[in-house]
Amino acid sequence: MVVAFVAAGLVAAGCGASSDPSGGRGDEVPYAEDGTFTMALLEDLGSLDPYRGTAFRVDRLAYDSLVNLQPDGRFVSGLAEEWTADALSARFVLRDDITCSDGTPLTASDVAAAISYVSDPENGSGQYGINTPTVPLTATGDDATRTVTVALEQPFAFLLNTIGLLPIVCRAGMEDPDLLATASAGTGPFVVTDIVPGQSYTFTRRDGYTWGPGGAGTSEPGTPATIVVRIVPNETTAANLLLSGEVNYAKISGQDQQRLAEQSFDTLEVAAPGAGLRFNQNEADGRVGADQRVRQALVQALDLEEVIQVSTGGTGRAATSLVQVEPRACAGDNVSGHLPEHDPGAAEALLDQAGWVRGPDGVRVKDGTPLMLDLHYLPSSSSYEKPTVELIAQKWEALGAQVTLTADTTVGYSDVLFEHRNWDAVMQLGTAYLPSAWVPFLSGPLPPEGTNLGGVNEDYEELVAQAATMTPPEACDYWNRAEQALYRDLDIVPISDRIDVFYLRRAEAEAAGYVNPIPTSIRLLD
């Protein structure tokens, strides 16, 4: 599963850092009434099911969470008007006016049922470990008092940051989960009304909605009546559609940014993962990445500064953590000084020690088997993905490996990693705003029994167990040291963070994490 979450983001740069979507321009802004806001996305959404699909980019249009996280790190109300939380329990009191998209009231027992489902790892939800703790819990709902209580069997550091931000599916969706792939059953400000697979997804405004972040609603001037998510697989095409006025919102990178810079569009800038490497360490499958000497050789063959430049178009930065999205619960640079220095000669020697000997054609061989690597990547992540994997492949081939580059779709990515397991390395790490979100993917059993895409790192697991008994800031030293244990063994290798730029045409919005704007912040201008 691609690790992608909703978290606090940034206000449109052209509007200033204001919680008011108008950026302080107030009544002077000529808003359009009952218009259509069109978003361009590079890749089809697939299933819209927030618990089983991969449409994290738009699920907040149709679904709400108990609380909402602001860019400054504060929590504000959502479905809950009151809340308390510590490392072992949380209590939420729901507003009394919330309705689902089918008109039925949302009850505390409905919320508890949704939390219980996603929090059970046996159900295989993509939200597990992202917007749930990774320890057993019990969720109960008291409909008379509108109170949801969550009790944990073991301490967990980020209970409010996980359960509090879980998108809640209403009873109709929990009772008939198949409908969620092509419809919505939430309390959000918009509802799915039309789908043209591979082309567009249409969401229609819910009038009377008043329980968004901090009590935001859909009655504000400029709130669109319709939001269309248009699938545009090419960023140059998306830039052309922005220029022609056919779309209001799109992520653009590379040379197309130069054309848009001349138009003075407002922008949202959000930190996102650039380049990073994971190696398949499943020794039972005969993967070469199971040998730490091979992993180290492959990393030392790379000039990481060069990879940073290529993977971000020269506008990014060196990665400092597995967590990119601000505000970070645990700050600090965990990467610097913990990855091996660029040294092709040392890389050659390590492969020799590991038994991989160059043949007459330059390809390394061990026990009659050539050193073959299948490197997977996601072209939809950015226009820099392909040139970056081509650079990495060039360096690895110079080391004596045969490298195959495989482009994946977001929808098929989890199948490659967890079902087929036919990969040697992946360049996409994923977007995270909590260190705990990585635990299911970096500990426990390997696929198919589990979701561990790293290896067995006892130091990481021990430090995570200690961190889980505390809350920040005390827990952060343990979380940061746990990350460093992964880098020491090269179980995961963060290289760069890129700065993604989202362009707005005749519209205003605030960012909510990596890709999608806060729905109630969207305003259309005349």
N, C-alpha and C positions, 0 to 999 in steps of 0.2 A: 504494500500500500504506500502510495506517496504520502509523506508526512506533510500535511498542509492544514493550517489552522486559521481561525478568525481571531484576530487580536487587535489591539489599539494601533492606530497608524498616524498619519499626518494630515494636516489641513491643506487644501489646495494652495500651492505656493503663491499663486498670483492673487490670492485672497487674504493672505496674512494668517497668522496663527490665532484664529478666533474660533470659539465654540459655536458661534453664529455662522451658519453656512453662507450667509451673504458677505462674510468677511468684514463686517463692520459697515457695509454700505447701506444697510437698513432700507428705509422706505424709498430711497433713490433708485433702487434696482427695479427695472421693469420686468416683472416676472410673467411668464406665459402660463395661462390657465389650461388645465386638462390636456396638456400636450403629451407627446411620446418621447421618452428618453431611450436612445438606442446605444447599447454597449457592444463593442466588437471584441470577441474572444477568438483566439487562434484555433481552438480545438473543440470538437463536439463534446457536450457535457455527458453524454451517455445517460445512465440512470440518474434521476433526480432524487432518489431516496437518500436522505441525509445520514442514515445509519448504515447503508450498505453500498451506496454508490460513491462516485468520486467528484460530485458537483459541489465541492466545498466553496467554489468561487461565487456561487449565487444562492446558497441555501438560506442566507439571512434575509433574502427578499420575502420568503414565505414562512420562516420559522424564527421564533424568539428564544432568548435564554432568560434564566432567572435574574441575572444581573448583567451589567455591561461594563467593560473596562475602557476607561478613558485614556487618551494619549499621555496624560501626566501620571498614570498609574492608579488613579482613583477608580473605585467601583461606584456605579450609579444604578438606579433602579431599572428593572426590566419587568418581567412577569411578577417578580417579588417586590413588595413595597418595604419590607423589613427583612433583615438577615443577620445572622451571626455565624461565625465559623472558627474552628481551631484545627489542630492536627488530627483530631479523632471524630469530630462531628460537625454538622452544619444544620441550621434551621432557617427555613424560608417561609415567610407569610405572603401569600399571593394577594394581588389586587382583587377587588370584588367585581370588576367589570370586564374581565377578559373573556372573549369568545373565540372559538375556532372558526376556520374559514367556512365550515358548514353551518354555522350559527349556534352550535351547542356551546354551553359554558365550559371553560377549562376548570377542572377540579384538581385538588391536591392529590387525589389518588391517581388521576391521569398522569400527572407529573412523576409521581413515584414509580408508576409502571414503566414509563419511558426510561428513567434513570436506571431502574433495575435491569431492564433488557440490555442496554448498552454496556452496563458495568459487568455483565457476565461474559467472560472471554469465550465461553463456549458458543456464543451467538456470532462471533466473528465480525463484529461491527468495526468499521474503519475509525469510529470515534473512540474506541477503547484505547486507553492510555494516552489519548490526546485531550479529550474533554471528559475523561473519567480518571479516577485514581487507578493504580495498578494493584490495589489490595482489595480483598473482599469487603463488601459493604452491604448494608440493609437500608432500603429506602421505604419509608411509610408515609401515607398521606391521611390527614384528618380533614375531611371535607367540611365539617361543621365549623372549624376554626380557620380553614384555608391554609393549613400548615403542613409543610413538607419537612420531614426530618431524615437526615442521612447519618447513619452511624457506621464507623469503620471498625474492622476487627484489629487493624494495626494502624499506627500513626502514618500520616501522609502529609507532606509539607505544603502541597498546593491545592487543597480541597476547594477553596472558593474559586481559584483560577481554572479549575477543571469542571466540576459539576455545575458551578455557577454559570459557565459559559456554554454548556451543552445545548444545542438546538432541541427544543421540545416538540415531539410529534404528538398530536392529539389522539384521542381514543380511536377515531375512525381509521387512522393510519396504522395504529398498533394492532387493531383487530383484523385489518385487511392490508398487510404490508405490500402486497403485489401492486396496489394502486399507486404507491409512492414513486414508482419508477417513472410514471408519466403524468402524475397529478401531484397536488400538494394537500396536506392535512395538518396545517399548522395554525398558529395565531398571528403570523407576521403581517406586515403592512400591505403585502401583495399576495395574489393567488395565481397559480398557473392556470391559464385559460386556453393556450394553443401551443402545439408543438409541431414543427416541421423537421423531422430528424435530419441532422447534418446541416441544417440551414438556420433555424431560428427557434427561440423559445419566448413566448409572450406571457407577461405577468400583468395582472390588472389590479389597480388600487382598491383597497378596502376602505370605504368611507366609514367614519366613526371610530377609527383606530386611534387610541390615545396612550398606549402602554409601551412605547418605544424607549430608547435610552433616556433616562431622566424625565420620563413623561412625554417624550416627543410623539407627535401624531402625524396624520396625513392631511390635515386641514390647512396647513401653512401655504401661503401663496407660492406658486411655482412648483408645488409637488406634482409630479407627472401622474396622469391618469393611467398611463401604460408604460411599462418597461419592456423593451424588446432586446433580448440577448441574441445578437447576430453572429453566426460562425463565419469568420473571415480567416482562412488558413495562412494568409500571406500578409506580413506587416506593411509591405509597400502598398498593397491594396487597401489595407486599413488606413494608412496615411492619406491615400487619395480620397477615401470616403470621408475622413475628417475634413479635408480641404474643401470637398464639395458640399459638406453639410449633411451628408446622409447618416453619419453616426455622430454621437455626442461624446463618446468616451472610448479610448483605446490605449493599449500599451504599445509604445513605439520605441525601437532601439536602433542602433547603427546609423547609417547615413541618412535615413529618412528623418531623423531628428533635425537635421540641418534645414530641411525644407519647412518643417513646422515651426522652427525657431523664428522664422521671418513673419509669422502670423500672430505672435503675441498671445498664444493660447495659455490659459491657466494650466498648471500641472500639479500632479501629486507625485511625490518622490518617496519611494518605499524601499528599504533594504531587503534584499532577497539573496538566497544562496546562488553563488556563481558556480565555481568549479569545486568539486570534492570527489574523493574516491572511496569506494567500498569494494572489498575483495570477497569473493565467495570462498569461505573457509571450510566448506563441507568436505572433510577428508574422505568420508564414505563415498562421495561422488567422484573422488580422484581429482579434486580441484587443486591447481598449483598454488592458489592463494592460501592454502592451509599451512604452508611453510613460511614462517616469518621472514626468513632470509630472502625469499622471493619477493614478498611484499616490500621489504626495505629496498631491495635492488630496483624495483619498479618506481619507487618514489625518488630514490637518489638519482635516477636517470633523468629526472625532470628538473628544469630550472623553474622553481615555483614562481619567481618574479615574472618570468615570461608567460607562464600560464595565467597569472593574475591579469596581466595586460590583455591577453587575447580573450580571456573568458568574460571580461567586463568592458571590452572596447576602450580600454584605457581610462575609464571613468570610475572604476570600483576601488576596492581596498582589500588588503589581506584579511582573511577570516580570523576572528579572534575567539570564536566559540561555535558550538553547534546551534546556538540560539542567535538569530539575527534580528527578530522583530522587536522593536521598542514599544513600551518600556520593558526592559529585561528584569526579571525577578532577581537574577544573580549576575551582577556586572563583573567585568574583569576580562583580561586577555589570557585565555587558557592555551592558546596555540603557540605563540612565539616561544622559541627555544625548545619545543617539544617534538619537532619533526626533523628528520635527518637533513643535513646540508646537501646541496647539489654536488655530486661527485660520481661522474660516469665510470671512472676507474674503479672506485670502491664497489659500484654496482656490478661491474663485470666480475670482480673477485668474489662477491657474495654468490652469484649464480654458479661460478665454478665450484665453490664450497658446497653448494646445494646439489651438485651432481649434474648440472645442466652444462653440457660441453658443446662448444661450437662445432658444427659439421663443416664439410668442405664448401657448402653453399652459404655458410654464415649463420644458418639457423641452429639454435641450441637444441640438443637432444639429450634425453635421459632414459635409459633402459629402452632405447628404440623408439621413444615417443617424442615428437617435436614439441617445443614450448609454444603452445597455441593459446591465445587469449581472445575471448569474445567480450568486447567492451560495449556496453549498452549506454544509450543516452536518450534524452527527451528533446527533440527539435522544437517542440512547442514552448519550452521554457524561455528561450531567447534565441535571437539570430546568431548569437556567439557560440551556441552549443556545438555546431558542426565543426567550425574551424578549431575549436578547442580540442575536441576528441581527435581530430586529424593531427594536431600538433603532438598530442600524447602518443598516438599510434606511431608517429614518425620516430619519436625518441625510444619507444619500446622495440621497434623493429631494428633500430641501430644497435640495440642491446642484444639482438639475436632472437627476438620473439616473432612469431607470425600472428598478426593482429587482424581481427575481423571487427568492423564497426557495425552495430545494429541499432537502428532508430526505432524507438518504441512510441506508442501513444500513451497518454495518461491512463486511459481506460484499461489498456492491456498490460500496463507496467506491473501491477500487482500479480498478475498471472505469471509473468516471467520470473519474478522474484520468489514467489511463494508456492506456485503450483508446478510449473515446468522446471524451475531451478536450473535452467540451461544457460548459465552466464558465468563469467569469470570476474568481471569488474563492471561497476556502474559509476557514471560520473555525476549523477544527480543525487544530492543528499536530502533535500527537502527543506521546508520552512518550519521553524519552530519558535515558540515564545516561552517555553518552559523546558528546563533540562529533563524533567520527569517524563516528558512526552517521548523521549528516545528510549526509555527503559525496555519496552517490549521488543524493540528492534535491535537491542545491543546486549541482551542477557537472556537466560533461559535456553530452551532447546532450539536447535536449528530446524528449518523447514524439512519435512512437512509437519513434524510434531509441534513446532512453534514458529515464531516470527523473527527469531534472532538472525539478523543479517551480518553480524560481526563474527566473533568467535567466543570461546569461553574465556572471559577475563575475570579472574577471581578478585583482583584488586578493585575493579569497577563495581562488581556486585557487592563487595563488602562495604565500600564507601557509600554506595547508593542506599544500602540498608541503614547505615548510620544517619545519612542525610534525611531519610524519610521519617525519622523520629523527631525531627525539629521543624521549625518554621523559619523563613528568612527573617533577619539576615544571618542568624546563627548557622543555618543549614548550608549557606552558600559556599563556605570553605570546603565542605565535603563534596558538594556537587561539582565544584570547579576541579578538585583533585581527582574526582571520578573521571571527568572528561580527559584529564591529562594522562590517566592510566590507559585510556583507549589510544591516544596518540602515540604513547611510548611503544605499544605493541602493534601500531599501525592497523588496528581494527577498523578505524575510520580516519579519513584524512581530509579535513576541511582546508581548502586552499584560498578561495576568494569569496567576497560578498560583492554583488553588483548592486547598483542603484537603479531600480526600475522606474521609468518615467511614464506616467499615465496622463494623457492629454484630454482636456475638457474643451468642447466647443459649445458656446452658448448655454453653458450649464455650470453649476456649482455643486461641490460635494466634499465630504470628508472621507478619508480612507479608513477602512476597517480591516487592517491587516495587510496581507500580501497582495490581493488582487481586487477585492470587491469594495465599492463604496458603502458607507452606512446608508441603508435604504431611506431612512427618514431625513437624511441630510441632503438628498438630491433635490436640486431646484433647476427648473428650466427658465431660461431668459428669453424675452421677446426679441 
